[in-house]
Amino acid sequence: METVTLVRQFADDTGTYGTISVNDRSWVTLELPWRDNEPNVSCIPTGKYNCTFRFSPAHNRNVYHIEDVPNRSNCEIHAANLSSQLLGCIAIGRTICIFNPGAFKDIDVPVKGINDSKIALAEFESELLTQPFVLVISNA
């Protein structure tokens, strides 16, 4: 089974930012800040997790599910640009950026996030051919 690594680089009140790599490709990641693994408000703990590609009712499509996260359910890898669009999942993008007011209907001040998330997610899924993999999450 393929191994995918996610190395968390830094965190602030806007989220937890890292790099996810498979083979020779990498993308940036966005997660919620660490809040003691509380469901819907925290990133998931560091560790090793099996991931499977299956249907997500929340996204009405197949996405990677991060299995057996302690005390959590429905942890997924999906498209998102802002941490406010996450409930404990991992978003993939191309770069970290600042979104200016008006970029999204719900922001009225500059906000840090990631861009090109849908494109990056499609690249990631294509790289893995929707096959299961082991995700290893660590801190830099």
PLY file of the C-alpha trace (Angstrom):
ply
format ascii 1.0
element vertex 140
property float x
property float y
property float z
element edge 139
property int vertex1
property int vertex2
end_header
0.00 0.00 0.00
1.25 3.47 -0.91
2.47 5.74 1.91
1.55 9.44 1.83
3.22 11.88 4.23
1.79 15.07 5.67
4.29 17.27 7.52
2.72 20.15 9.44
4.93 23.21 9.02
3.23 25.85 11.19
-0.04 26.77 12.85
-1.71 29.99 13.88
-5.25 31.08 14.68
-6.21 30.74 10.99
-5.27 27.08 10.77
-2.56 24.45 10.54
-0.48 24.51 7.37
1.64 21.72 5.98
2.80 19.77 2.95
1.38 16.46 1.75
3.56 14.33 -0.52
3.11 11.20 -2.59
5.77 9.86 -4.94
7.59 12.99 -6.18
4.56 15.34 -5.96
3.58 17.70 -3.15
0.76 20.05 -2.28
0.05 22.37 0.63
-2.50 21.42 3.27
-4.85 23.34 5.49
-6.39 22.02 8.68
-7.99 23.52 11.75
-5.68 24.50 14.62
-4.91 21.86 17.26
-7.66 21.91 19.91
-7.08 18.65 21.80
-8.67 16.49 19.07
-12.13 17.92 19.75
-14.51 16.89 16.95
-15.32 19.57 14.37
-12.90 22.17 15.81
-9.46 20.49 15.84
-7.03 18.99 13.38
-6.55 15.26 13.87
-3.68 13.90 15.98
-0.32 13.08 14.44
0.01 9.41 13.63
-0.53 6.77 10.97
-3.95 6.26 9.38
-5.40 4.09 6.62
-7.27 6.09 3.98
-9.96 4.76 1.65
-11.71 6.36 -1.31
-15.46 6.19 -0.81
-18.68 8.19 -0.97
-19.10 11.27 1.21
-22.70 12.41 1.78
-21.37 15.83 2.82
-19.67 16.34 -0.57
-21.94 14.14 -2.70
-18.90 12.46 -4.27
-16.15 10.01 -3.45
-13.33 11.44 -1.33
-10.55 9.97 0.76
-11.68 9.11 4.29
-9.11 9.03 7.08
-10.03 5.90 9.02
-9.96 5.20 12.75
-9.11 8.70 14.01
-9.51 8.38 17.82
-12.84 9.77 19.06
-13.67 11.17 15.61
-15.73 10.28 12.56
-16.05 11.54 8.99
-12.50 12.89 8.73
-11.90 13.44 5.02
-9.47 14.91 2.51
-11.45 17.36 0.40
-11.39 20.73 -1.32
-11.54 23.88 0.81
-9.83 27.24 0.74
-10.40 28.51 4.29
-10.23 26.82 7.68
-13.81 28.01 8.27
-14.81 25.49 5.58
-13.40 22.58 7.59
-14.80 20.43 10.40
-11.64 18.52 11.31
-10.75 17.43 7.78
-7.70 18.08 5.59
-7.83 20.39 2.56
-5.26 20.31 -0.23
-4.18 23.28 -2.34
-1.36 24.58 -4.48
-0.14 27.52 -2.38
-0.85 29.38 0.84
-2.27 32.80 0.09
-4.22 35.75 1.45
-7.79 36.14 0.24
-8.98 39.73 0.14
-12.47 40.86 1.13
-15.02 39.83 -1.44
-13.09 36.74 -2.54
-15.71 34.70 -0.67
-19.13 35.88 0.38
-18.40 35.32 4.08
-15.12 37.24 4.47
-14.84 40.97 4.93
-11.20 41.23 6.01
-8.06 39.64 4.50
-7.91 35.94 5.44
-5.11 33.37 5.07
-5.96 30.15 3.26
-4.95 27.94 0.33
-5.75 28.35 -3.34
-6.58 26.08 -6.28
-7.95 23.46 -3.90
-10.23 21.69 -6.38
-7.41 21.44 -8.93
-4.92 20.22 -6.31
-7.40 17.66 -4.98
-7.99 16.29 -8.49
-4.21 16.01 -8.99
-3.82 14.23 -5.64
-6.62 11.75 -6.37
-5.26 11.14 -9.86
-1.77 10.49 -8.49
-3.18 7.82 -6.16
-5.60 6.39 -8.73
-8.24 6.34 -5.94
-6.39 3.41 -4.32
-6.16 3.07 -0.51
-3.05 4.43 1.16
-1.41 4.93 4.54
-1.27 8.56 5.69
1.56 9.45 8.08
1.01 12.82 9.79
3.89 14.47 11.66
4.98 17.89 12.88
8.07 19.55 11.38
0 1
1 2
2 3
3 4
4 5
5 6
6 7
7 8
8 9
9 10
10 11
11 12
12 13
13 14
14 15
15 16
16 17
17 18
18 19
19 20
20 21
21 22
22 23
23 24
24 25
25 26
26 27
27 28
28 29
29 30
30 31
31 32
32 33
33 34
34 35
35 36
36 37
37 38
38 39
39 40
40 41
41 42
42 43
43 44
44 45
45 46
46 47
47 48
48 49
49 50
50 51
51 52
52 53
53 54
54 55
55 56
56 57
57 58
58 59
59 60
60 61
61 62
62 63
63 64
64 65
65 66
66 67
67 68
68 69
69 70
70 71
71 72
72 73
73 74
74 75
75 76
76 77
77 78
78 79
79 80
80 81
81 82
82 83
83 84
84 85
85 86
86 87
87 88
88 89
89 90
90 91
91 92
92 93
93 94
94 95
95 96
96 97
97 98
98 99
99 100
100 101
101 102
102 103
103 104
104 105
105 106
106 107
107 108
108 109
109 110
110 111
111 112
112 113
113 114
114 115
115 116
116 117
117 118
118 119
119 120
120 121
121 122
122 123
123 124
124 125
125 126
126 127
127 128
128 129
129 130
130 131
131 132
132 133
133 134
134 135
135 136
136 137
137 138
138 139
